[in-house]
């Protein structure tokens, strides 16, 4: 039996997809301005940032919240 999460907007989206989307949109410098984390500032990479975010729940939450805001803004811009 699979667990369904219909109200979870991140269900089925990997952390790597979230991070890659944010880096494409903001770039590393812009992402660091949005969320001040050393993993985005000091020699950033997807691999090292994923490692840090998987070990740090509060940082992961901030990244996921920014992703949801970006997704919402894209959705509202498309609907206009």
mmJSON file of the N, C-alpha and C atoms, coordinates in Angstrom:
{"data_MODEL":{"atom_site":{
"group_PDB":["ATOM","ATOM","ATOM","ATOM","ATOM","ATOM","ATOM","ATOM","ATOM","ATOM","ATOM","ATOM","ATOM","ATOM","ATOM","ATOM","ATOM","ATOM","ATOM","ATOM","ATOM","ATOM","ATOM","ATOM","ATOM","ATOM","ATOM","ATOM","ATOM","ATOM","ATOM","ATOM","ATOM","ATOM","ATOM","ATOM","ATOM","ATOM","ATOM","ATOM","ATOM","ATOM","ATOM","ATOM","ATOM","ATOM","ATOM","ATOM","ATOM","ATOM","ATOM","ATOM","ATOM","ATOM","ATOM","ATOM","ATOM","ATOM","ATOM","ATOM","ATOM","ATOM","ATOM","ATOM","ATOM","ATOM","ATOM","ATOM","ATOM","ATOM","ATOM","ATOM","ATOM","ATOM","ATOM","ATOM","ATOM","ATOM","ATOM","ATOM","ATOM","ATOM","ATOM","ATOM","ATOM","ATOM","ATOM","ATOM","ATOM","ATOM","ATOM","ATOM","ATOM","ATOM","ATOM","ATOM","ATOM","ATOM","ATOM","ATOM","ATOM","ATOM","ATOM","ATOM","ATOM","ATOM","ATOM","ATOM","ATOM","ATOM","ATOM","ATOM","ATOM","ATOM","ATOM","ATOM","ATOM","ATOM","ATOM","ATOM","ATOM","ATOM","ATOM","ATOM","ATOM","ATOM","ATOM","ATOM","ATOM","ATOM","ATOM","ATOM","ATOM","ATOM","ATOM","ATOM","ATOM","ATOM","ATOM","ATOM","ATOM","ATOM","ATOM","ATOM","ATOM","ATOM","ATOM","ATOM","ATOM","ATOM","ATOM","ATOM","ATOM","ATOM","ATOM","ATOM","ATOM","ATOM","ATOM","ATOM","ATOM","ATOM","ATOM","ATOM","ATOM","ATOM","ATOM","ATOM","ATOM","ATOM","ATOM","ATOM","ATOM","ATOM","ATOM","ATOM","ATOM","ATOM","ATOM","ATOM","ATOM","ATOM","ATOM","ATOM","ATOM","ATOM","ATOM","ATOM","ATOM","ATOM","ATOM","ATOM","ATOM","ATOM","ATOM","ATOM","ATOM","ATOM","ATOM","ATOM","ATOM","ATOM","ATOM","ATOM","ATOM","ATOM","ATOM","ATOM","ATOM","ATOM","ATOM","ATOM","ATOM","ATOM","ATOM","ATOM","ATOM","ATOM","ATOM","ATOM","ATOM","ATOM","ATOM","ATOM","ATOM","ATOM","ATOM","ATOM","ATOM","ATOM","ATOM","ATOM","ATOM","ATOM","ATOM","ATOM","ATOM","ATOM","ATOM","ATOM"],
"id":[1,2,3,4,5,6,7,8,9,10,11,12,13,14,15,16,17,18,19,20,21,22,23,24,25,26,27,28,29,30,31,32,33,34,35,36,37,38,39,40,41,42,43,44,45,46,47,48,49,50,51,52,53,54,55,56,57,58,59,60,61,62,63,64,65,66,67,68,69,70,71,72,73,74,75,76,77,78,79,80,81,82,83,84,85,86,87,88,89,90,91,92,93,94,95,96,97,98,99,100,101,102,103,104,105,106,107,108,109,110,111,112,113,114,115,116,117,118,119,120,121,122,123,124,125,126,127,128,129,130,131,132,133,134,135,136,137,138,139,140,141,142,143,144,145,146,147,148,149,150,151,152,153,154,155,156,157,158,159,160,161,162,163,164,165,166,167,168,169,170,171,172,173,174,175,176,177,178,179,180,181,182,183,184,185,186,187,188,189,190,191,192,193,194,195,196,197,198,199,200,201,202,203,204,205,206,207,208,209,210,211,212,213,214,215,216,217,218,219,220,221,222,223,224,225,226,227,228,229,230,231,232,233,234,235,236,237,238,239,240],
"type_symbol":["N","C","C","N","C","C","N","C","C","N","C","C","N","C","C","N","C","C","N","C","C","N","C","C","N","C","C","N","C","C","N","C","C","N","C","C","N","C","C","N","C","C","N","C","C","N","C","C","N","C","C","N","C","C","N","C","C","N","C","C","N","C","C","N","C","C","N","C","C","N","C","C","N","C","C","N","C","C","N","C","C","N","C","C","N","C","C","N","C","C","N","C","C","N","C","C","N","C","C","N","C","C","N","C","C","N","C","C","N","C","C","N","C","C","N","C","C","N","C","C","N","C","C","N","C","C","N","C","C","N","C","C","N","C","C","N","C","C","N","C","C","N","C","C","N","C","C","N","C","C","N","C","C","N","C","C","N","C","C","N","C","C","N","C","C","N","C","C","N","C","C","N","C","C","N","C","C","N","C","C","N","C","C","N","C","C","N","C","C","N","C","C","N","C","C","N","C","C","N","C","C","N","C","C","N","C","C","N","C","C","N","C","C","N","C","C","N","C","C","N","C","C","N","C","C","N","C","C","N","C","C","N","C","C","N","C","C","N","C","C"],
"label_atom_id":["N","CA","C","N","CA","C","N","CA","C","N","CA","C","N","CA","C","N","CA","C","N","CA","C","N","CA","C","N","CA","C","N","CA","C","N","CA","C","N","CA","C","N","CA","C","N","CA","C","N","CA","C","N","CA","C","N","CA","C","N","CA","C","N","CA","C","N","CA","C","N","CA","C","N","CA","C","N","CA","C","N","CA","C","N","CA","C","N","CA","C","N","CA","C","N","CA","C","N","CA","C","N","CA","C","N","CA","C","N","CA","C","N","CA","C","N","CA","C","N","CA","C","N","CA","C","N","CA","C","N","CA","C","N","CA","C","N","CA","C","N","CA","C","N","CA","C","N","CA","C","N","CA","C","N","CA","C","N","CA","C","N","CA","C","N","CA","C","N","CA","C","N","CA","C","N","CA","C","N","CA","C","N","CA","C","N","CA","C","N","CA","C","N","CA","C","N","CA","C","N","CA","C","N","CA","C","N","CA","C","N","CA","C","N","CA","C","N","CA","C","N","CA","C","N","CA","C","N","CA","C","N","CA","C","N","CA","C","N","CA","C","N","CA","C","N","CA","C","N","CA","C","N","CA","C","N","CA","C","N","CA","C","N","CA","C","N","CA","C","N","CA","C","N","CA","C","N","CA","C"],
"label_alt_id":[null,null,null,null,null,null,null,null,null,null,null,null,null,null,null,null,null,null,null,null,null,null,null,null,null,null,null,null,null,null,null,null,null,null,null,null,null,null,null,null,null,null,null,null,null,null,null,null,null,null,null,null,null,null,null,null,null,null,null,null,null,null,null,null,null,null,null,null,null,null,null,null,null,null,null,null,null,null,null,null,null,null,null,null,null,null,null,null,null,null,null,null,null,null,null,null,null,null,null,null,null,null,null,null,null,null,null,null,null,null,null,null,null,null,null,null,null,null,null,null,null,null,null,null,null,null,null,null,null,null,null,null,null,null,null,null,null,null,null,null,null,null,null,null,null,null,null,null,null,null,null,null,null,null,null,null,null,null,null,null,null,null,null,null,null,null,null,null,null,null,null,null,null,null,null,null,null,null,null,null,null,null,null,null,null,null,null,null,null,null,null,null,null,null,null,null,null,null,null,null,null,null,null,null,null,null,null,null,null,null,null,null,null,null,null,null,null,null,null,null,null,null,null,null,null,null,null,null,null,null,null,null,null,null,null,null,null,null,null,null],
"label_comp_id":["UNK","UNK","UNK","UNK","UNK","UNK","UNK","UNK","UNK","UNK","UNK","UNK","UNK","UNK","UNK","UNK","UNK","UNK","UNK","UNK","UNK","UNK","UNK","UNK","UNK","UNK","UNK","UNK","UNK","UNK","UNK","UNK","UNK","UNK","UNK","UNK","UNK","UNK","UNK","UNK","UNK","UNK","UNK","UNK","UNK","UNK","UNK","UNK","UNK","UNK","UNK","UNK","UNK","UNK","UNK","UNK","UNK","UNK","UNK","UNK","UNK","UNK","UNK","UNK","UNK","UNK","UNK","UNK","UNK","UNK","UNK","UNK","UNK","UNK","UNK","UNK","UNK","UNK","UNK","UNK","UNK","UNK","UNK","UNK","UNK","UNK","UNK","UNK","UNK","UNK","UNK","UNK","UNK","UNK","UNK","UNK","UNK","UNK","UNK","UNK","UNK","UNK","UNK","UNK","UNK","UNK","UNK","UNK","UNK","UNK","UNK","UNK","UNK","UNK","UNK","UNK","UNK","UNK","UNK","UNK","UNK","UNK","UNK","UNK","UNK","UNK","UNK","UNK","UNK","UNK","UNK","UNK","UNK","UNK","UNK","UNK","UNK","UNK","UNK","UNK","UNK","UNK","UNK","UNK","UNK","UNK","UNK","UNK","UNK","UNK","UNK","UNK","UNK","UNK","UNK","UNK","UNK","UNK","UNK","UNK","UNK","UNK","UNK","UNK","UNK","UNK","UNK","UNK","UNK","UNK","UNK","UNK","UNK","UNK","UNK","UNK","UNK","UNK","UNK","UNK","UNK","UNK","UNK","UNK","UNK","UNK","UNK","UNK","UNK","UNK","UNK","UNK","UNK","UNK","UNK","UNK","UNK","UNK","UNK","UNK","UNK","UNK","UNK","UNK","UNK","UNK","UNK","UNK","UNK","UNK","UNK","UNK","UNK","UNK","UNK","UNK","UNK","UNK","UNK","UNK","UNK","UNK","UNK","UNK","UNK","UNK","UNK","UNK","UNK","UNK","UNK","UNK","UNK","UNK","UNK","UNK","UNK","UNK","UNK","UNK"],
"label_asym_id":["A","A","A","A","A","A","A","A","A","A","A","A","A","A","A","A","A","A","A","A","A","A","A","A","A","A","A","A","A","A","A","A","A","A","A","A","A","A","A","A","A","A","A","A","A","A","A","A","A","A","A","A","A","A","A","A","A","A","A","A","A","A","A","A","A","A","A","A","A","A","A","A","A","A","A","A","A","A","A","A","A","A","A","A","A","A","A","A","A","A","A","A","A","A","A","A","A","A","A","A","A","A","A","A","A","A","A","A","A","A","A","A","A","A","A","A","A","A","A","A","A","A","A","A","A","A","A","A","A","A","A","A","A","A","A","A","A","A","A","A","A","A","A","A","A","A","A","A","A","A","A","A","A","A","A","A","A","A","A","A","A","A","A","A","A","A","A","A","A","A","A","A","A","A","A","A","A","A","A","A","A","A","A","A","A","A","A","A","A","A","A","A","A","A","A","A","A","A","A","A","A","A","A","A","A","A","A","A","A","A","A","A","A","A","A","A","A","A","A","A","A","A","A","A","A","A","A","A","A","A","A","A","A","A","A","A","A","A","A","A"],
"label_entity_id":["1","1","1","1","1","1","1","1","1","1","1","1","1","1","1","1","1","1","1","1","1","1","1","1","1","1","1","1","1","1","1","1","1","1","1","1","1","1","1","1","1","1","1","1","1","1","1","1","1","1","1","1","1","1","1","1","1","1","1","1","1","1","1","1","1","1","1","1","1","1","1","1","1","1","1","1","1","1","1","1","1","1","1","1","1","1","1","1","1","1","1","1","1","1","1","1","1","1","1","1","1","1","1","1","1","1","1","1","1","1","1","1","1","1","1","1","1","1","1","1","1","1","1","1","1","1","1","1","1","1","1","1","1","1","1","1","1","1","1","1","1","1","1","1","1","1","1","1","1","1","1","1","1","1","1","1","1","1","1","1","1","1","1","1","1","1","1","1","1","1","1","1","1","1","1","1","1","1","1","1","1","1","1","1","1","1","1","1","1","1","1","1","1","1","1","1","1","1","1","1","1","1","1","1","1","1","1","1","1","1","1","1","1","1","1","1","1","1","1","1","1","1","1","1","1","1","1","1","1","1","1","1","1","1","1","1","1","1","1","1"],
"label_seq_id":[1,1,1,2,2,2,3,3,3,4,4,4,5,5,5,6,6,6,7,7,7,8,8,8,9,9,9,10,10,10,11,11,11,12,12,12,13,13,13,14,14,14,15,15,15,16,16,16,17,17,17,18,18,18,19,19,19,20,20,20,21,21,21,22,22,22,23,23,23,24,24,24,25,25,25,26,26,26,27,27,27,28,28,28,29,29,29,30,30,30,31,31,31,32,32,32,33,33,33,34,34,34,35,35,35,36,36,36,37,37,37,38,38,38,39,39,39,40,40,40,41,41,41,42,42,42,43,43,43,44,44,44,45,45,45,46,46,46,47,47,47,48,48,48,49,49,49,50,50,50,51,51,51,52,52,52,53,53,53,54,54,54,55,55,55,56,56,56,57,57,57,58,58,58,59,59,59,60,60,60,61,61,61,62,62,62,63,63,63,64,64,64,65,65,65,66,66,66,67,67,67,68,68,68,69,69,69,70,70,70,71,71,71,72,72,72,73,73,73,74,74,74,75,75,75,76,76,76,77,77,77,78,78,78,79,79,79,80,80,80],
"pdbx_PDB_ins_code":[null,null,null,null,null,null,null,null,null,null,null,null,null,null,null,null,null,null,null,null,null,null,null,null,null,null,null,null,null,null,null,null,null,null,null,null,null,null,null,null,null,null,null,null,null,null,null,null,null,null,null,null,null,null,null,null,null,null,null,null,null,null,null,null,null,null,null,null,null,null,null,null,null,null,null,null,null,null,null,null,null,null,null,null,null,null,null,null,null,null,null,null,null,null,null,null,null,null,null,null,null,null,null,null,null,null,null,null,null,null,null,null,null,null,null,null,null,null,null,null,null,null,null,null,null,null,null,null,null,null,null,null,null,null,null,null,null,null,null,null,null,null,null,null,null,null,null,null,null,null,null,null,null,null,null,null,null,null,null,null,null,null,null,null,null,null,null,null,null,null,null,null,null,null,null,null,null,null,null,null,null,null,null,null,null,null,null,null,null,null,null,null,null,null,null,null,null,null,null,null,null,null,null,null,null,null,null,null,null,null,null,null,null,null,null,null,null,null,null,null,null,null,null,null,null,null,null,null,null,null,null,null,null,null,null,null,null,null,null,null],
"Cartn_x":[0.848,0.0,0.889,0.584,1.368,0.68,1.487,0.973,0.729,-0.482,-0.825,-0.751,-0.274,-0.182,-0.761,-2.07,-2.643,-2.53,-2.39,-2.31,-0.876,0.088,1.49,1.98,2.223,2.627,4.013,4.793,6.125,6.14,4.985,4.919,5.374,6.345,6.845,7.949,8.325,9.389,10.613,11.73,12.934,13.6,14.385,15.147,16.111,16.653,17.559,16.824,15.601,14.805,14.517,14.17,13.904,15.139,16.274,17.512,17.938,17.867,18.253,17.376,16.087,15.162,15.517,15.811,16.168,17.484,18.462,19.754,19.579,18.764,18.519,17.842,16.931,16.188,17.014,17.622,18.33,19.832,20.423,21.871,22.35,23.585,24.088,24.114,24.56,24.642,23.252,22.299,20.94,20.29,20.58,20.042,20.62,21.885,22.522,21.898,21.489,20.818,19.436,18.753,17.423,17.49,18.44,18.627,20.12,20.506,21.921,22.481,22.947,23.573,24.959,25.918,27.287,27.385,26.537,26.605,26.251,25.6,25.292,26.338,27.177,28.15,29.573,29.982,31.358,31.524,32.023,32.265,31.022,29.913,28.652,28.615,27.922,27.638,26.338,25.692,24.451,24.732,25.778,26.087,26.338,27.183,27.5,26.297,25.53,24.348,23.297,23.099,22.15,22.556,23.845,24.331,23.999,24.284,23.995,22.491,21.69,20.246,19.593,20.092,19.538,19.847,20.902,21.308,20.793,20.201,19.814,18.355,17.428,15.996,15.54,16.045,15.601,16.03,17.218,17.689,16.889,16.618,15.814,14.423,13.853,12.533,12.545,13.592,13.701,13.798,14.567,14.722,13.386,12.695,11.406,10.376,10.381,9.462,9.745,11.012,11.365,10.917,11.092,10.657,9.145,8.395,6.938,6.512,7.212,6.922,7.207,8.332,8.691,7.651,7.271,6.275,4.928,4.545,3.285,3.342,4.473,4.589,4.57,5.156,5.123,3.706,2.988,1.619,0.714,0.863,0.023,0.388,1.653,2.071,1.529,1.458,0.937,-0.575,-1.249,-2.692,-3.14,-2.26,-2.618,-2.74],
"Cartn_y":[-1.18,0.0,1.237,2.162,3.398,4.486,5.356,6.468,7.662,8.175,9.334,10.598,11.658,12.947,14.03,14.008,14.938,16.411,16.719,18.129,18.619,17.76,18.145,18.609,19.901,20.399,19.91,19.382,18.879,17.371,16.73,15.287,14.916,14.019,13.556,14.419,15.486,16.369,16.16,15.809,15.535,16.836,16.73,17.887,18.365,17.442,17.816,18.645,18.285,19.058,20.451,20.517,21.807,22.701,22.172,22.953,23.354,22.439,22.736,23.836,23.78,24.806,26.172,26.213,27.486,28.042,27.17,27.624,28.147,27.479,27.964,29.333,29.526,30.791,31.931,31.686,32.742,32.771,31.637,31.516,31.333,30.923,30.688,31.972,33.079,34.349,34.832,34.733,35.153,34.268,32.975,32.05,32.349,32.692,33.055,34.335,35.259,36.471,36.152,35.206,34.816,34.049,33.116,32.289,32.29,32.961,33.126,31.857,30.945,29.707,29.595,29.164,29.02,28.04,27.021,26.043,26.671,27.848,28.551,29.611,29.916,30.992,30.473,29.546,29.078,27.847,28.052,26.965,26.093,26.679,25.94,24.879,23.796,22.757,22.086,21.469,20.756,19.651,18.884,17.741,18.16,19.154,19.562,20.23,20.984,21.632,20.601,19.576,18.518,17.802,17.539,16.863,17.692,18.986,19.872,19.946,20.135,20.291,19.025,17.87,16.613,16.415,17.048,16.91,18.053,19.069,20.27,20.617,20.097,20.282,21.737,22.638,24.028,24.683,24.336,24.895,24.32,23.022,22.391,23.03,23.317,23.935,25.3,26.088,27.405,27.268,26.289,26.057,25.625,24.722,24.258,25.386,26.246,27.386,28.357,28.615,29.49,28.868,27.572,26.872,27.018,26.833,26.95,28.374,29.378,30.775,31.018,30.484,30.636,29.946,28.769,28.007,28.75,29.306,30.055,31.312,31.99,33.204,32.872,31.749,31.327,30.94,30.299,29.887,31.1,32.079,33.281,34.12,34.128,34.877,34.215,32.897,32.163,32.347,32.431,32.573,33.964,34.942,36.33,36.524],
"Cartn_z":[0.0,0.0,0.0,-0.893,-0.953,-0.163,0.391,1.189,0.278,0.265,-0.55,0.303,-0.291,0.39,-0.521,-0.754,-1.729,-1.354,-0.081,0.333,0.498,0.28,0.386,-0.988,-1.186,-2.503,-2.942,-2.022,-2.371,-2.605,-2.479,-2.658,-4.072,-4.153,-5.436,-6.026,-5.344,-5.824,-4.944,-5.552,-4.778,-4.337,-3.289,-2.811,-3.897,-4.653,-5.746,-6.806,-7.128,-8.079,-7.54,-6.265,-5.62,-5.705,-5.303,-5.287,-6.695,-7.632,-9.014,-9.604,-9.327,-9.813,-9.242,-7.949,-7.312,-7.859,-8.076,-8.607,-10.03,-10.826,-12.194,-12.178,-11.254,-11.212,-10.605,-9.457,-8.729,-8.985,-9.338,-9.355,-7.914,-7.73,-6.365,-5.546,-6.162,-5.425,-5.023,-5.932,-5.623,-4.576,-4.649,-3.659,-2.283,-2.231,-0.961,-0.401,-1.266,-0.799,-0.24,-0.845,-0.392,0.93,1.006,2.2,2.506,3.551,3.875,4.508,3.646,4.11,3.493,4.28,3.787,2.618,2.594,1.505,0.156,0.152,-1.084,-1.406,-0.446,-0.6,-0.808,0.021,0.041,-0.846,-2.076,-3.028,-3.211,-3.668,-3.731,-4.824,-4.533,-5.517,-5.107,-6.059,-5.764,-4.753,-4.989,-4.124,-2.677,-2.467,-1.095,-0.423,-1.191,-0.628,-0.244,-1.078,-0.748,0.534,0.678,1.887,3.123,3.065,4.196,4.474,3.432,3.612,4.158,3.763,4.277,5.757,6.232,7.631,8.505,7.891,8.623,8.327,9.131,8.841,8.715,9.568,9.491,8.179,7.674,6.408,5.248,5.312,4.271,4.211,5.356,5.394,4.707,4.942,4.303,2.785,2.322,0.886,0.278,0.949,0.445,0.417,1.416,1.447,0.299,0.031,-1.086,-2.405,-2.556,-3.764,-3.948,-2.875,-2.963,-3.334,-2.8,-3.162,-4.645,-5.125,-6.533,-7.406,-7.036,-7.798,-7.822,-6.698,-6.622,-7.49,-7.479,-8.289,-9.781,-10.149,-11.554,-11.965,-11.068,-11.36,-11.521,-10.623,-10.715,-11.938,-12.328,-13.51,-14.774,-14.793,-15.931,-16.047,-14.911,-14.9,-15.345,-15.25,-15.607,-17.09],
"occupancy":[1.0,1.0,1.0,1.0,1.0,1.0,1.0,1.0,1.0,1.0,1.0,1.0,1.0,1.0,1.0,1.0,1.0,1.0,1.0,1.0,1.0,1.0,1.0,1.0,1.0,1.0,1.0,1.0,1.0,1.0,1.0,1.0,1.0,1.0,1.0,1.0,1.0,1.0,1.0,1.0,1.0,1.0,1.0,1.0,1.0,1.0,1.0,1.0,1.0,1.0,1.0,1.0,1.0,1.0,1.0,1.0,1.0,1.0,1.0,1.0,1.0,1.0,1.0,1.0,1.0,1.0,1.0,1.0,1.0,1.0,1.0,1.0,1.0,1.0,1.0,1.0,1.0,1.0,1.0,1.0,1.0,1.0,1.0,1.0,1.0,1.0,1.0,1.0,1.0,1.0,1.0,1.0,1.0,1.0,1.0,1.0,1.0,1.0,1.0,1.0,1.0,1.0,1.0,1.0,1.0,1.0,1.0,1.0,1.0,1.0,1.0,1.0,1.0,1.0,1.0,1.0,1.0,1.0,1.0,1.0,1.0,1.0,1.0,1.0,1.0,1.0,1.0,1.0,1.0,1.0,1.0,1.0,1.0,1.0,1.0,1.0,1.0,1.0,1.0,1.0,1.0,1.0,1.0,1.0,1.0,1.0,1.0,1.0,1.0,1.0,1.0,1.0,1.0,1.0,1.0,1.0,1.0,1.0,1.0,1.0,1.0,1.0,1.0,1.0,1.0,1.0,1.0,1.0,1.0,1.0,1.0,1.0,1.0,1.0,1.0,1.0,1.0,1.0,1.0,1.0,1.0,1.0,1.0,1.0,1.0,1.0,1.0,1.0,1.0,1.0,1.0,1.0,1.0,1.0,1.0,1.0,1.0,1.0,1.0,1.0,1.0,1.0,1.0,1.0,1.0,1.0,1.0,1.0,1.0,1.0,1.0,1.0,1.0,1.0,1.0,1.0,1.0,1.0,1.0,1.0,1.0,1.0,1.0,1.0,1.0,1.0,1.0,1.0,1.0,1.0,1.0,1.0,1.0,1.0,1.0,1.0,1.0,1.0,1.0,1.0],
"B_iso_or_equiv":[0.0,0.0,0.0,0.0,0.0,0.0,0.0,0.0,0.0,0.0,0.0,0.0,0.0,0.0,0.0,0.0,0.0,0.0,0.0,0.0,0.0,0.0,0.0,0.0,0.0,0.0,0.0,0.0,0.0,0.0,0.0,0.0,0.0,0.0,0.0,0.0,0.0,0.0,0.0,0.0,0.0,0.0,0.0,0.0,0.0,0.0,0.0,0.0,0.0,0.0,0.0,0.0,0.0,0.0,0.0,0.0,0.0,0.0,0.0,0.0,0.0,0.0,0.0,0.0,0.0,0.0,0.0,0.0,0.0,0.0,0.0,0.0,0.0,0.0,0.0,0.0,0.0,0.0,0.0,0.0,0.0,0.0,0.0,0.0,0.0,0.0,0.0,0.0,0.0,0.0,0.0,0.0,0.0,0.0,0.0,0.0,0.0,0.0,0.0,0.0,0.0,0.0,0.0,0.0,0.0,0.0,0.0,0.0,0.0,0.0,0.0,0.0,0.0,0.0,0.0,0.0,0.0,0.0,0.0,0.0,0.0,0.0,0.0,0.0,0.0,0.0,0.0,0.0,0.0,0.0,0.0,0.0,0.0,0.0,0.0,0.0,0.0,0.0,0.0,0.0,0.0,0.0,0.0,0.0,0.0,0.0,0.0,0.0,0.0,0.0,0.0,0.0,0.0,0.0,0.0,0.0,0.0,0.0,0.0,0.0,0.0,0.0,0.0,0.0,0.0,0.0,0.0,0.0,0.0,0.0,0.0,0.0,0.0,0.0,0.0,0.0,0.0,0.0,0.0,0.0,0.0,0.0,0.0,0.0,0.0,0.0,0.0,0.0,0.0,0.0,0.0,0.0,0.0,0.0,0.0,0.0,0.0,0.0,0.0,0.0,0.0,0.0,0.0,0.0,0.0,0.0,0.0,0.0,0.0,0.0,0.0,0.0,0.0,0.0,0.0,0.0,0.0,0.0,0.0,0.0,0.0,0.0,0.0,0.0,0.0,0.0,0.0,0.0,0.0,0.0,0.0,0.0,0.0,0.0,0.0,0.0,0.0,0.0,0.0,0.0],
"pdbx_formal_charge":[null,null,null,null,null,null,null,null,null,null,null,null,null,null,null,null,null,null,null,null,null,null,null,null,null,null,null,null,null,null,null,null,null,null,null,null,null,null,null,null,null,null,null,null,null,null,null,null,null,null,null,null,null,null,null,null,null,null,null,null,null,null,null,null,null,null,null,null,null,null,null,null,null,null,null,null,null,null,null,null,null,null,null,null,null,null,null,null,null,null,null,null,null,null,null,null,null,null,null,null,null,null,null,null,null,null,null,null,null,null,null,null,null,null,null,null,null,null,null,null,null,null,null,null,null,null,null,null,null,null,null,null,null,null,null,null,null,null,null,null,null,null,null,null,null,null,null,null,null,null,null,null,null,null,null,null,null,null,null,null,null,null,null,null,null,null,null,null,null,null,null,null,null,null,null,null,null,null,null,null,null,null,null,null,null,null,null,null,null,null,null,null,null,null,null,null,null,null,null,null,null,null,null,null,null,null,null,null,null,null,null,null,null,null,null,null,null,null,null,null,null,null,null,null,null,null,null,null,null,null,null,null,null,null,null,null,null,null,null,null],
"auth_seq_id":[1,1,1,2,2,2,3,3,3,4,4,4,5,5,5,6,6,6,7,7,7,8,8,8,9,9,9,10,10,10,11,11,11,12,12,12,13,13,13,14,14,14,15,15,15,16,16,16,17,17,17,18,18,18,19,19,19,20,20,20,21,21,21,22,22,22,23,23,23,24,24,24,25,25,25,26,26,26,27,27,27,28,28,28,29,29,29,30,30,30,31,31,31,32,32,32,33,33,33,34,34,34,35,35,35,36,36,36,37,37,37,38,38,38,39,39,39,40,40,40,41,41,41,42,42,42,43,43,43,44,44,44,45,45,45,46,46,46,47,47,47,48,48,48,49,49,49,50,50,50,51,51,51,52,52,52,53,53,53,54,54,54,55,55,55,56,56,56,57,57,57,58,58,58,59,59,59,60,60,60,61,61,61,62,62,62,63,63,63,64,64,64,65,65,65,66,66,66,67,67,67,68,68,68,69,69,69,70,70,70,71,71,71,72,72,72,73,73,73,74,74,74,75,75,75,76,76,76,77,77,77,78,78,78,79,79,79,80,80,80],
"auth_comp_id":["UNK","UNK","UNK","UNK","UNK","UNK","UNK","UNK","UNK","UNK","UNK","UNK","UNK","UNK","UNK","UNK","UNK","UNK","UNK","UNK","UNK","UNK","UNK","UNK","UNK","UNK","UNK","UNK","UNK","UNK","UNK","UNK","UNK","UNK","UNK","UNK","UNK","UNK","UNK","UNK","UNK","UNK","UNK","UNK","UNK","UNK","UNK","UNK","UNK","UNK","UNK","UNK","UNK","UNK","UNK","UNK","UNK","UNK","UNK","UNK","UNK","UNK","UNK","UNK","UNK","UNK","UNK","UNK","UNK","UNK","UNK","UNK","UNK","UNK","UNK","UNK","UNK","UNK","UNK","UNK","UNK","UNK","UNK","UNK","UNK","UNK","UNK","UNK","UNK","UNK","UNK","UNK","UNK","UNK","UNK","UNK","UNK","UNK","UNK","UNK","UNK","UNK","UNK","UNK","UNK","UNK","UNK","UNK","UNK","UNK","UNK","UNK","UNK","UNK","UNK","UNK","UNK","UNK","UNK","UNK","UNK","UNK","UNK","UNK","UNK","UNK","UNK","UNK","UNK","UNK","UNK","UNK","UNK","UNK","UNK","UNK","UNK","UNK","UNK","UNK","UNK","UNK","UNK","UNK","UNK","UNK","UNK","UNK","UNK","UNK","UNK","UNK","UNK","UNK","UNK","UNK","UNK","UNK","UNK","UNK","UNK","UNK","UNK","UNK","UNK","UNK","UNK","UNK","UNK","UNK","UNK","UNK","UNK","UNK","UNK","UNK","UNK","UNK","UNK","UNK","UNK","UNK","UNK","UNK","UNK","UNK","UNK","UNK","UNK","UNK","UNK","UNK","UNK","UNK","UNK","UNK","UNK","UNK","UNK","UNK","UNK","UNK","UNK","UNK","UNK","UNK","UNK","UNK","UNK","UNK","UNK","UNK","UNK","UNK","UNK","UNK","UNK","UNK","UNK","UNK","UNK","UNK","UNK","UNK","UNK","UNK","UNK","UNK","UNK","UNK","UNK","UNK","UNK","UNK","UNK","UNK","UNK","UNK","UNK","UNK"],
"auth_asym_id":["A","A","A","A","A","A","A","A","A","A","A","A","A","A","A","A","A","A","A","A","A","A","A","A","A","A","A","A","A","A","A","A","A","A","A","A","A","A","A","A","A","A","A","A","A","A","A","A","A","A","A","A","A","A","A","A","A","A","A","A","A","A","A","A","A","A","A","A","A","A","A","A","A","A","A","A","A","A","A","A","A","A","A","A","A","A","A","A","A","A","A","A","A","A","A","A","A","A","A","A","A","A","A","A","A","A","A","A","A","A","A","A","A","A","A","A","A","A","A","A","A","A","A","A","A","A","A","A","A","A","A","A","A","A","A","A","A","A","A","A","A","A","A","A","A","A","A","A","A","A","A","A","A","A","A","A","A","A","A","A","A","A","A","A","A","A","A","A","A","A","A","A","A","A","A","A","A","A","A","A","A","A","A","A","A","A","A","A","A","A","A","A","A","A","A","A","A","A","A","A","A","A","A","A","A","A","A","A","A","A","A","A","A","A","A","A","A","A","A","A","A","A","A","A","A","A","A","A","A","A","A","A","A","A","A","A","A","A","A","A"],
"auth_atom_id":["N","CA","C","N","CA","C","N","CA","C","N","CA","C","N","CA","C","N","CA","C","N","CA","C","N","CA","C","N","CA","C","N","CA","C","N","CA","C","N","CA","C","N","CA","C","N","CA","C","N","CA","C","N","CA","C","N","CA","C","N","CA","C","N","CA","C","N","CA","C","N","CA","C","N","CA","C","N","CA","C","N","CA","C","N","CA","C","N","CA","C","N","CA","C","N","CA","C","N","CA","C","N","CA","C","N","CA","C","N","CA","C","N","CA","C","N","CA","C","N","CA","C","N","CA","C","N","CA","C","N","CA","C","N","CA","C","N","CA","C","N","CA","C","N","CA","C","N","CA","C","N","CA","C","N","CA","C","N","CA","C","N","CA","C","N","CA","C","N","CA","C","N","CA","C","N","CA","C","N","CA","C","N","CA","C","N","CA","C","N","CA","C","N","CA","C","N","CA","C","N","CA","C","N","CA","C","N","CA","C","N","CA","C","N","CA","C","N","CA","C","N","CA","C","N","CA","C","N","CA","C","N","CA","C","N","CA","C","N","CA","C","N","CA","C","N","CA","C","N","CA","C","N","CA","C","N","CA","C","N","CA","C","N","CA","C","N","CA","C","N","CA","C","N","CA","C","N","CA","C"],
"pdbx_PDB_model_num":[1,1,1,1,1,1,1,1,1,1,1,1,1,1,1,1,1,1,1,1,1,1,1,1,1,1,1,1,1,1,1,1,1,1,1,1,1,1,1,1,1,1,1,1,1,1,1,1,1,1,1,1,1,1,1,1,1,1,1,1,1,1,1,1,1,1,1,1,1,1,1,1,1,1,1,1,1,1,1,1,1,1,1,1,1,1,1,1,1,1,1,1,1,1,1,1,1,1,1,1,1,1,1,1,1,1,1,1,1,1,1,1,1,1,1,1,1,1,1,1,1,1,1,1,1,1,1,1,1,1,1,1,1,1,1,1,1,1,1,1,1,1,1,1,1,1,1,1,1,1,1,1,1,1,1,1,1,1,1,1,1,1,1,1,1,1,1,1,1,1,1,1,1,1,1,1,1,1,1,1,1,1,1,1,1,1,1,1,1,1,1,1,1,1,1,1,1,1,1,1,1,1,1,1,1,1,1,1,1,1,1,1,1,1,1,1,1,1,1,1,1,1,1,1,1,1,1,1,1,1,1,1,1,1,1,1,1,1,1,1]
}}}
